Amino acid sequence: MTGDGIREIVTITLVMVAALMCCAAGVGLLRFPDVLSRLHAATKPQILGLMCACGAVAVNSPRISTFLLFTAIIIFQGLTAPITAHMVARAAYRSNHLRRDLLIRDELADRVERIEQEEESASAREDSGA
């Protein structure tokens, strides 16, 4: 088998894995019951699918500029996607847009309750002082 044939097989494999990951993310978004599990389904396969798609293009175009571009894309996606998912999950938790019956352990409940009580007491002090 020639080098071009191996390159094509690797490219096809990477594209198929990327498509499978994108499909898994879409199915997870449709099938999972609450925000937290949907975020997990959207974030994890999306990063792996992006890495496979970038790898497929890099295998077909093996230049240093392509490698540097895709490395930057993967790094920035790897940094921003989990942080975005974390912030959306926190907002969903604070606004009660999740199914608490699905939580195995709720480690955030005490902290959120304490912060809300502090905010209420600060608001009451401002109202009484004004």
C-alpha positions in Angstrom: 0.0 0.0 0.0 1.3 3.4 -0.9 1.7 6.4 1.3 -1.3 8.1 -0.3 -3.5 5.1 0.4 -2.5 5.0 4.0 -3.1 8.8 4.3 -6.6 8.3 2.8 -7.5 5.5 5.2 -6.3 7.6 8.2 -8.3 10.6 6.9 -11.5 8.5 6.3 -11.2 7.0 9.8 -10.7 10.4 11.5 -13.6 11.9 9.6 -15.9 9.0 10.5 -14.9 9.3 14.2 -15.5 13.1 14.1 -19.0 12.4 12.5 -19.8 9.8 15.1 -18.8 12.2 17.9 -21.0 15.0 16.4 -23.9 12.6 16.1 -23.4 11.4 19.7 -23.4 15.0 20.9 -26.6 15.7 19.0 -28.3 12.5 20.3 -27.3 13.4 23.8 -28.7 16.9 23.5 -32.0 15.4 22.4 -32.3 12.5 24.7 -30.8 13.6 28.0 -33.3 14.9 30.6 -31.7 18.0 32.1 -29.3 20.8 31.5 -26.4 19.3 33.3 -26.4 16.0 31.4 -27.0 17.8 28.1 -24.0 20.0 28.8 -21.8 16.9 29.3 -23.1 15.4 26.1 -22.4 18.6 24.1 -19.0 19.3 25.5 -17.1 16.1 25.6 -17.8 14.6 22.2 -17.6 18.0 20.6 -13.9 18.5 21.6 -13.0 14.9 20.5 -14.8 15.4 17.2 -13.1 18.7 16.5 -9.7 17.1 17.2 -10.5 14.3 14.8 -11.7 16.6 12.1 -8.6 18.9 12.5 -6.4 15.8 12.4 -8.0 14.6 9.2 -7.3 17.9 7.5 -3.8 18.0 8.9 -3.1 14.5 7.6 -4.2 15.6 4.1 -2.3 18.9 4.3 0.9 18.2 6.3 2.3 21.7 6.6 3.6 23.4 9.6 1.1 26.3 9.1 -1.8 23.8 9.1 -0.5 22.1 12.3 0.0 25.4 14.1 -3.5 26.6 13.1 -5.2 23.4 14.2 -3.2 23.3 17.4 -4.4 26.8 18.3 -8.0 25.9 17.4 -7.9 22.8 19.6 -6.3 24.6 22.5 -8.8 27.4 22.5 -11.7 25.1 22.2 -10.3 22.9 24.9 -10.1 25.9 27.2 -13.3 27.7 26.4 -15.8 24.8 26.0 -15.5 23.4 29.5 -15.5 26.9 31.1 -18.6 27.8 29.1 -20.3 24.6 30.1 -19.4 25.2 33.8 -20.9 28.7 33.7 -24.1 27.6 32.0 -24.4 24.8 34.6 -24.0 27.2 37.4 -26.6 29.5 35.9 -29.0 26.6 35.4 -28.4 25.5 39.0 -29.0 28.9 40.5 -32.2 29.5 38.4 -33.5 26.0 39.2 -33.5 24.7 35.6 -32.4 21.2 36.5 -33.9 18.0 37.8 -32.6 17.7 41.4 -34.0 14.1 41.6 -31.2 13.1 39.2 -28.4 14.5 41.3 -26.6 11.8 43.3 -24.8 14.3 45.5 -25.6 18.0 45.7 -22.4 19.6 47.0 -23.4 23.1 45.9 -26.7 23.4 47.8 -25.2 24.6 51.1 -22.9 27.1 49.5 -25.7 28.6 47.3 -28.1 28.8 50.3 -25.4 30.6 52.4 -24.7 33.1 49.6 -28.4 33.8 49.1 -28.9 34.4 52.9 -25.9 36.8 52.9 -27.4 38.6 49.9 -30.8 38.9 51.6 -29.3 40.2 54.9 -27.2 42.7 52.9 -30.3 43.9 51.1 -32.2 44.1 54.4 -29.4 46.2 55.9 -29.5 48.6 52.9 -33.3 48.9 53.1 -33.2 49.6 56.9 -30.3 52.1 56.5 -31.9 54.1 53.7 
